[in-house]
Amino acid sequence: MALGSVILFAVLALVVVGSALGMLFSRNAVYAALFLVLNFATVALLYLILGAPFIALTQITVYAGAIMILFLFVIMLLGAEKLPDTARSGRQRWVAALVALVFLAEVGLYVAYRGSNLAGMPALTADFGSPVAVGLALFEQYQLPFEITSVILLSALVGAILLTRQEKQRS
């Protein structure tokens, strides 16, 4: 692998991590959504480097285009531009730290048990990332996870609307 490719990957990886952290720590919901758009666009560039232009364009069209515009409309419609200071509590921080530790333990287990098999990965075929290959993989191997993800995203959107709506005042 050429040194230029490694440097480009490192820079893009830093942008992905930086934009994800910017999204997480932003107090303004609109800025958080814009950080997420930057993250999606940079991930699409990583897909282009991997030689999967269809997946990169799908990433831009579906995520950065349709879904993020929907999120921005919901944020603007509900008037939830700024998060209230009461949104943070000590219990939430402990739960977040526990979830982060579990995630790091899973990553460590993956590296310990499956990381040694990375050198034995099969070579990429000529149709890697083509629309036909993606469609066949999506609807043959990953149909159930795809449907579960759509239900989770729908419930998250409904939950966000319910959490941010204001109760009607009784007169």
N, C-alpha and C positions, 0 to 999 in steps of 0.2 A: 504494500500500500504506500502510495506516495506521501511525502511529508505535507504537501499542500492539502491533500484530502483529509489528513488527520487534523491539521490546524482548522480547516473549515468545519469539520465535524465538532471539534472542541468549542469553537466560537458559537455554533448553532446550539450545542448542548447547553452552554452557559446562558444563552438567550432563553431557551426553553425553561430552564430551572429558575432564572431570574424573573421571567414573566409569570411563572406559576407562583412564586413567592410574592410577587407584587399583587397578584390577584388575591392571594390568601390574606395578606396584611393590609389591603386597602380598606379604608373606612367608608369610601364612597362607592356605592354599588355600580354606578356608571363606569368609574375608573376600573373597578374589578372586572367588569364585562369587557372593557377595552383591552385589559391585560390578557384576558382569556382569548380574545381575537388574535392578539400578537402570538400567543402560545400556539394556537391552531395553525397560523400561517407558518410559523417556524417548523412545526412538526411536518407540515406539508413539504417544506424544503428538504427535510431529512428523508421523506419518502422519495423525493426526486433524486437525491443522492444515491439511494438504494436501487434506483432503476425501476420505480413503480409509478409512472406518471398518472395512470388512471386513479390510483388510490390517493395521490396528492391532489388531483383536481376534485375528486369526490370530497376530500377533507375540506378544501376551501369552499366548495359549493354548498355542501350540507351543513357543516359545522359553523364555519366563519360566516357563511351567508345566511342560510335559513334559520338555524337554531339561535344564533347570537342575535339576529334581528328580532326574533320572537322574545328572547330574554330582555333585550333593551326596551321593547314595547311594554312588556309586563312591568319592568322597573319604572318606566316613565308613567304608565297608567296608574300604578298603585302609589306613586309618590314616595318610593322607598329609596331615594338617592343616598341618604345618609343613614348609617346604622346607629341606633340609639346606644347610649353608653350602658344601659342596663342589659344589653345583649350578652355581656360576658359575666360569668360567675366562676367562682373557684372550683366548683364541681365539674364544670365543662372543661376546664383546663386539665384536671386530673384524668378525665375520661379521654380527652384528646391525647394526652401523654401516654396513657395505657394503650390506646389504639396504635399510636406511632411505634411503641416498643414491640407490639405484636407484629406489625408490618415489618420492622427491621429484623425480627427473629425469623419471619417467613423468608425474607430475602437471604438471610444467612443460611438457612436450611436449603434453599434452592441452589445457592452457590456451592454449598458443601456436597450435595447429592447429585445435582444435575449439571453443575458448571463444568465438570470434567468431560461431559459428553458434547460440549460445544464444538470441539474440533472435528467430531464425527458427523456433523450435520450434512445432509445431502446437498449437492450442488444445485444452484438455482436453474430452473429450466427456462427455455426461451419465452414461454408464455407467462412467466411470473408477473403478477400484478395486472394482467390483462383483464378486461371486463368479463370475459368468459370464465377465466380461472377464479376470479373473485366471486362471481355469481354461483358457480358450482360449489365452491367452498362454503359460501354463506348459506345456501339452501340445502346442502347435503350434510356437511359436518357441523355447522354452527347455527342451525335453525332455532333450536331451543334457547341457547344463550342470547341470540338476537331478539327473540320475542320477550325473554325475561328482562333484557336491558330496556326495551321499549316500554314495558309496564313500569319499571323502576323510574325511568325518566318522566313518564306521565304522572306517577304518584308524587314525585319530587316537585313537579310544577304545580300540581294541585295543593300540595303542602305549603309551598312558598306563598301561594296566593292566600291560603287560609291564615298563615302566620302574619302576613303583612297587612291584611285588610283591617280597617278600623270598624269597630262596632258602631252600628247606627244608634244615635242618641234617641232615647225615648222622649217624646214631648208630651 
